[in-house]
Amino acid sequence: MAANNRRMSGKKGAQVGSGGQRRRGLEGKGPTPPAEMRKGHKKNRIATAKTKQAARRPAPRGRGGKSASELVVGRNPVVEALREGVPASTLYVQQFIDNDERVREALQLAAERGGINLMEAPRPELDRMTNGLNHQGLVLQVPPYEYAHPEDLAAAAFDAGEDPLIVALDGVTDPRNLGAVVRSVSAFGGHGVVVPERRAAGMTAGAWKTSAGTAARTPVARATNLTRALEAYKKAGIAVVGLAADGEAEIGQLEALQGPVVIVVGSEGKGLSRLVGETCDFRVRIPMPGGAESLNAGVAAGVVLYEAARRRG
């Protein structure tokens, strides 16, 4: 009897306790990953080589009308950036990464948008690219933003037979405020935003996200010197209006909003810088009966843009 049991245990076929393993073996493993993500595939080897080269290459510095490229790091930030339509050139995915729902969504969003390279990279390469940040195996490369020239914003408005409505930011360093201003400019029919080249927020991934996609159709110009850019606008017949808590008049009293105008918004804490304030044709204030001392740049710009749009009919 014992011999029979031994012979039976050596036979092929179902064994006690094997059902769960066999069921798991029949379960689906999800969609087939792209060729760039499949180990041993020719495209995977090419992508890995490109990743190593990119990791060793220093990040480009912005020149002229371009900013430097940017990296969005971490699973949640990468997924959010892809959801919000932030421009992206490459999605780097760590080799042998735990394939949770955020990783799957990032891959799906990148594939659906098209034009985003997928590259698999070993963890040390991603550590080097991100300077040791907690990337969680996902890194999204945002290409350099191409800024317009300040004069281009006014020229485009005049060419369209419209009076320019432009917002210039003085000392605003929070990209989210910049994104909010871009969104307001788009909502109220403005023609663009001007930011200084130094000590100011630029069009980062954070600004793109806050703009809720409007940055794709509302140009942002970068001025080497904001004061000179405002003086050039004045020579072109455009009124320069600065927002200031101690402004001589309220925005509702300003007739200049009906014509070509540049609205200059300073930082919430410091307001307009001295030179910029002296360059303005008018300094106006926003009435705040509720007693608040100030508004952040995004809210302040939205209030004045609404008033300008209302006056323009």
C-alpha positions as CSV (number, residue, x, y, z in Angstrom):
1,M,0.0,0.0,0.0
2,A,2.9,2.3,0.9
3,A,4.5,1.5,-2.5
4,N,1.3,2.3,-4.3
5,N,1.1,5.7,-2.5
6,R,4.7,6.5,-3.6
7,R,3.9,5.6,-7.2
8,M,0.8,7.7,-7.2
9,S,2.7,10.7,-5.7
10,G,5.1,10.6,-8.6
11,K,2.4,10.8,-11.2
12,K,1.8,14.1,-13.1
13,G,-1.4,15.9,-12.5
14,A,-3.2,17.7,-9.8
15,Q,-1.8,17.5,-6.3
16,V,-3.2,18.4,-3.0
17,G,-2.9,22.2,-2.4
18,S,-2.1,23.1,-5.9
19,G,-5.4,24.7,-6.8
20,G,-4.6,28.2,-5.7
21,Q,-1.3,28.3,-7.5
22,R,-2.9,27.1,-10.7
23,R,-5.7,29.7,-10.4
24,R,-3.2,32.5,-9.9
25,G,-1.3,31.2,-13.0
26,L,-4.4,31.7,-15.1
27,E,-5.1,35.3,-13.9
28,G,-4.4,38.1,-16.3
29,K,-1.2,40.1,-15.9
30,G,-2.5,43.3,-17.5
31,P,-1.7,44.7,-20.9
32,T,1.6,43.9,-22.6
33,P,4.1,46.7,-21.8
34,P,5.5,48.7,-24.7
35,A,8.7,47.4,-26.4
36,E,10.8,50.0,-24.6
37,M,9.8,48.5,-21.3
38,R,10.3,44.8,-22.1
39,K,13.7,43.5,-21.0
40,G,15.8,42.0,-23.7
41,H,13.9,43.8,-26.5
42,K,16.0,45.8,-28.9
43,K,14.1,48.9,-28.2
44,N,14.6,48.4,-24.5
45,R,18.4,48.2,-24.9
46,I,18.3,51.4,-27.0
47,A,16.1,53.2,-24.5
48,T,18.4,52.2,-21.6
49,A,21.5,53.5,-23.4
50,K,19.8,56.8,-24.1
51,T,18.8,57.0,-20.5
52,K,22.3,56.6,-19.3
53,Q,23.5,59.3,-21.7
54,A,20.8,61.7,-20.5
55,A,21.6,61.0,-16.9
56,R,25.3,61.9,-17.4
57,R,24.6,65.0,-19.5
58,P,24.2,68.2,-17.6
59,A,20.8,69.9,-17.6
60,P,20.6,72.6,-20.3
61,R,20.6,76.2,-19.1
62,G,18.0,78.6,-20.4
63,R,19.1,81.0,-23.0
64,G,17.2,83.7,-24.8
65,G,13.6,82.7,-25.1
66,K,13.9,79.3,-23.6
67,S,13.9,78.1,-20.0
68,A,15.8,75.0,-18.7
69,S,14.2,71.6,-18.9
70,E,12.6,70.4,-15.7
71,L,12.0,67.0,-13.9
72,V,8.8,66.1,-12.2
73,V,9.7,63.5,-9.6
74,G,7.5,61.0,-7.7
75,R,4.5,58.8,-8.6
76,N,1.7,61.2,-7.5
77,P,3.3,64.4,-9.0
78,V,4.0,62.6,-12.3
79,V,0.5,61.3,-12.6
80,E,-1.0,64.7,-11.7
81,A,1.2,66.4,-14.3
82,L,0.2,64.0,-17.0
83,R,-3.5,64.4,-16.1
84,E,-3.2,68.2,-16.3
85,G,-1.6,68.1,-19.7
86,V,1.8,69.4,-18.6
87,P,4.1,69.2,-21.7
88,A,6.4,66.2,-21.4
89,S,9.1,64.7,-23.5
90,T,10.2,61.6,-21.7
91,L,8.8,59.4,-18.9
92,Y,11.5,57.5,-17.1
93,V,10.4,54.3,-15.3
94,Q,12.6,52.4,-12.9
95,Q,13.5,48.8,-13.8
96,F,11.7,46.1,-11.8
97,I,9.3,48.7,-10.3
98,D,6.3,47.7,-8.2
99,N,3.6,48.0,-10.8
100,D,0.9,49.8,-8.7
101,E,-2.1,51.7,-10.1
102,R,-0.2,55.0,-10.3
103,V,2.5,53.5,-12.4
104,R,-0.1,51.9,-14.7
105,E,-2.0,55.2,-15.0
106,A,1.2,57.1,-15.8
107,L,2.1,54.6,-18.6
108,Q,-1.4,54.7,-19.9
109,L,-1.6,58.5,-19.9
110,A,1.8,58.9,-21.6
111,A,0.8,56.4,-24.3
112,E,-2.6,58.1,-24.9
113,R,-1.1,61.5,-25.3
114,G,1.6,60.4,-27.7
115,G,4.9,62.0,-28.3
116,I,6.3,61.1,-24.9
117,N,9.2,58.7,-25.0
118,L,9.1,55.8,-22.5
119,M,12.5,54.8,-21.1
120,E,13.3,52.2,-18.5
121,A,16.3,53.0,-16.2
122,P,18.0,51.4,-13.3
123,R,17.5,53.0,-9.9
124,P,21.1,54.4,-9.7
125,E,20.5,56.3,-13.0
126,L,17.3,57.9,-11.7
127,D,19.0,58.7,-8.4
128,R,21.7,60.5,-10.3
129,M,19.2,62.4,-12.6
130,T,17.2,63.6,-9.6
131,N,20.1,64.3,-7.3
132,G,18.9,61.7,-4.8
133,L,15.3,62.8,-4.5
134,N,12.6,60.3,-3.6
135,H,11.5,59.6,-7.2
136,Q,9.6,56.4,-6.4
137,G,10.6,55.0,-9.7
138,L,8.9,57.6,-11.9
139,V,10.5,60.7,-13.4
140,L,8.9,63.0,-16.0
141,Q,11.0,65.3,-18.1
142,V,9.3,68.6,-19.0
143,P,10.9,70.3,-22.1
144,P,12.1,73.9,-22.0
145,Y,9.4,76.5,-22.3
146,E,9.7,78.8,-25.2
147,Y,8.9,82.4,-24.1
148,A,7.6,85.1,-26.3
149,H,9.2,88.5,-26.6
150,P,7.2,91.3,-24.7
151,E,6.7,93.2,-28.0
152,D,5.1,90.1,-29.6
153,L,2.2,90.2,-27.2
154,A,1.2,93.8,-28.2
155,A,1.9,93.2,-31.9
156,A,-0.4,90.1,-32.0
157,A,-3.2,92.2,-30.4
158,F,-2.8,95.1,-32.8
159,D,-2.6,92.7,-35.8
160,A,-6.0,91.2,-34.7
161,G,-7.5,94.7,-34.5
162,E,-7.8,94.6,-30.7
163,D,-6.5,96.8,-27.9
164,P,-3.7,94.9,-26.0
165,L,-4.7,93.6,-22.5
166,I,-1.5,92.4,-20.9
167,V,-0.5,91.5,-17.4
168,A,3.1,92.1,-16.2
169,L,4.3,90.5,-12.9
170,D,6.9,92.3,-10.8
171,G,8.7,90.1,-8.1
172,V,6.1,87.3,-8.2
173,T,8.1,84.1,-7.4
174,D,5.4,81.5,-6.8
175,P,4.8,79.5,-10.0
176,R,1.2,78.8,-8.9
177,N,0.5,82.5,-8.9
178,L,1.9,82.7,-12.4
179,G,-0.3,79.8,-13.5
180,A,-3.4,81.5,-11.9
181,V,-2.6,84.8,-13.7
182,V,-2.3,82.9,-17.1
183,R,-5.6,81.3,-16.4
184,S,-7.3,84.7,-15.7
185,V,-5.7,86.3,-18.7
186,S,-7.2,83.5,-20.9
187,A,-10.6,83.7,-19.2
188,F,-11.0,87.5,-19.7
189,G,-9.6,87.8,-23.2
190,G,-6.1,89.0,-22.4
191,H,-3.2,88.8,-24.8
192,G,-0.5,87.4,-22.6
193,V,1.7,87.7,-19.5
194,V,5.1,89.3,-19.0
195,V,7.6,88.1,-16.4
196,P,11.1,89.3,-15.6
197,E,14.0,87.0,-16.5
198,R,15.4,87.1,-12.9
199,R,14.0,86.7,-9.5
200,A,10.6,85.7,-10.8
201,A,8.5,82.6,-11.3
202,G,8.8,80.9,-14.7
203,M,6.6,78.4,-16.6
204,T,7.4,75.4,-14.6
205,A,5.3,72.2,-14.3
206,G,3.6,73.8,-11.3
207,A,2.6,76.9,-13.3
208,W,1.3,74.7,-16.1
209,K,-0.9,72.7,-13.7
210,T,-2.4,75.8,-12.1
211,S,-3.1,77.3,-15.5
212,A,-5.4,74.3,-16.1
213,G,-4.3,73.9,-19.7
214,T,-4.7,77.6,-20.6
215,A,-0.9,78.0,-20.9
216,A,-1.1,76.2,-24.2
217,R,-3.0,79.1,-25.8
218,T,-1.9,82.1,-23.7
219,P,1.7,83.3,-24.4
220,V,4.1,84.2,-21.6
221,A,6.9,86.6,-22.5
222,R,10.1,87.1,-20.6
223,A,11.7,90.5,-20.2
224,T,15.4,90.9,-19.6
225,N,14.5,94.2,-17.9
226,L,10.9,94.7,-16.9
227,T,11.2,98.5,-16.5
228,R,12.5,98.9,-20.1
229,A,9.8,96.5,-21.4
230,L,7.2,98.8,-19.8
231,E,8.8,101.9,-21.2
232,A,8.6,100.3,-24.7
233,Y,4.9,99.6,-24.2
234,K,4.4,103.2,-23.3
235,K,6.1,104.3,-26.5
236,A,3.7,102.1,-28.4
237,G,0.8,104.0,-26.9
238,I,-0.1,101.4,-24.3
239,A,-1.0,102.7,-20.8
240,V,0.9,101.1,-17.9
241,V,-1.3,100.6,-14.8
242,G,0.3,99.4,-11.5
243,L,-1.7,97.9,-8.6
244,A,-0.7,99.3,-5.3
245,A,-2.3,99.4,-1.9
246,D,-1.7,103.2,-1.7
247,G,-2.9,103.9,-5.3
248,E,-4.3,107.3,-6.1
249,A,-7.6,105.9,-7.4
250,E,-9.7,102.8,-7.4
251,I,-9.8,100.5,-10.4
252,G,-13.4,101.3,-11.0
253,Q,-12.5,105.0,-11.7
254,L,-9.8,104.2,-14.3
255,E,-10.8,104.9,-17.8
256,A,-7.5,103.6,-19.2
257,L,-8.8,100.0,-18.8
258,Q,-11.0,100.5,-21.8
259,G,-8.0,101.0,-24.1
260,P,-4.6,99.3,-24.7
261,V,-3.3,98.6,-21.2
262,V,-0.6,96.7,-19.3
263,I,-1.6,95.8,-15.8
264,V,1.4,95.5,-13.5
265,V,1.0,93.3,-10.4
266,G,3.6,93.1,-7.7
267,S,4.2,90.5,-5.0
268,E,1.8,90.2,-2.1
269,G,4.4,91.2,0.5
270,K,6.5,93.8,-1.2
271,G,4.2,95.2,-3.9
272,L,5.7,97.0,-6.8
273,S,9.4,97.7,-6.9
274,R,10.4,101.4,-6.9
275,L,11.6,101.6,-10.5
276,V,8.6,99.7,-11.8
277,G,6.2,101.9,-9.7
278,E,7.8,105.1,-11.1
279,T,7.4,103.8,-14.6
280,C,3.6,103.3,-14.3
281,D,1.3,105.9,-15.8
282,F,-1.3,105.2,-13.1
283,R,-1.2,103.5,-9.7
284,V,-4.6,102.1,-8.6
285,R,-5.9,100.1,-5.7
286,I,-8.5,97.4,-5.4
287,P,-11.3,98.4,-2.9
288,M,-11.5,95.8,-0.2
289,P,-14.4,96.6,2.2
290,G,-13.9,93.4,4.1
291,G,-10.7,94.7,5.6
292,A,-8.1,92.4,4.0
293,E,-4.7,94.1,3.7
294,S,-3.7,92.5,0.4
295,L,-4.5,89.9,-2.3
296,N,-2.1,87.5,-3.9
297,A,-1.1,88.2,-7.4
298,G,-3.4,85.6,-9.0
299,V,-6.5,87.0,-7.3
300,A,-5.6,90.7,-7.8
301,A,-4.9,90.2,-11.5
302,G,-8.3,88.3,-11.9
303,V,-10.2,91.2,-10.3
304,V,-8.6,93.9,-12.6
305,L,-9.0,91.7,-15.7
306,Y,-12.6,91.3,-15.0
307,E,-13.1,95.0,-14.7
308,A,-11.2,95.6,-17.9
309,A,-13.3,92.9,-19.7
310,R,-16.5,94.5,-18.4
311,R,-15.6,97.9,-19.6
312,R,-14.6,96.6,-23.0
313,G,-18.1,95.1,-23.4
